[in-house]
Amino acid sequence: MGLLDTIRFIVRHPLTSKHPVQSVVDFVRWQVGSRLVPGPVAVPFVAGTRLLVARGMTGATGNIYVGLHELEDMAFTLHYLAPGDVFADVGANIGSYTVLAAGAAHAQVHAFEPVPATFVNLEANVSLNRIEGRCTLHRYGVGAEASELVMTSESDVQNHVLRPGETAPNTVRVMVRKLDDLLDGARPVLVKVDVEGFEREVLQGGAQTFGHTGAAIIEAWTNHDEVLALVRGYGLQPVDYDPFTRTLTPRSGLHPTRGNTIVVRDVQEAAERVRRAPRFEVKRTTI
């Protein structure tokens, strides 16, 4: 994303559009400050939490610019989870969703991140927020069966399992296990899956988990029909979520361009959950 595109994204984002000048100032301050400080910087996040962020961490820096980079999905996570609930963060990366769930919503989190260097950043964010007691971190990939796979290792949020015939300059071999096995009886009420094209395999290896969870956030850029069939087979249906009115609207399929789709088992039950949640201030806006 170029400079002008980034500024447009900031001033048009629902959380920052009412304060566009200050939001651009925040962006400029980060651009200057991050070049002066060697290494990650601890920046404010939500409800007193913080994130360790370095230049080049695309998703994490988006949270600096607009508060919640993935507004609908992150707000749903904040609103849907209640203290003590179990949340599974599959493809945790540096831990933005893990910190939201454990640090802001006070849920119990199982976070899965197989890339060693990224896992270190996840551990650092959990430690920074002193949420070790609410987090179980798994350095595993999640798939349809136990195996070893090769992943890219230096593509930030776009790290992915190498496809047949694909090569990459920086890779790492990772251990893969089924989600049901890794959770070992834990029953998450919400699951987030962000695995860059491997979501079908995650769903196939999580029959018990997805058959009981109340909701999931699924990123699917490919295999839409297969992913949708698996989701519906587990009794989950796609919805849109308005974080300002806290309304859920059923939709016919997965989002074709946005990537993430929220799916729920019972729309009325989910609506009641988000209605009961406290309000959160994010980037001078309350949701």
ABEGO torsion letter per residue (X at the ends): XBAAAAAAAAAABAAAAABAAAAAAAAAAAAAAAAABBEBBBBBBBGGBBBBBBBGBAAAAAAAAAGBABAAAAAAAAAABBBGBBBBBBGAEAGAAAAAAAAAAGBBBBBBBABAAAAAAAAAAAAAAGAAAABBBBBBBBBABBBBBBBBAAAEAABBBBBBGBBBABBBBBBBBBAAAAAGGBBBABBBBBAGGAAAAAAAAAAAAAAABABBBBBBABGAAAAAAAAAAAGBBBBBBBAAAGBBBBBABBBAAAGBBBBBABAAAAAAAAAABBBBBBGGBBX
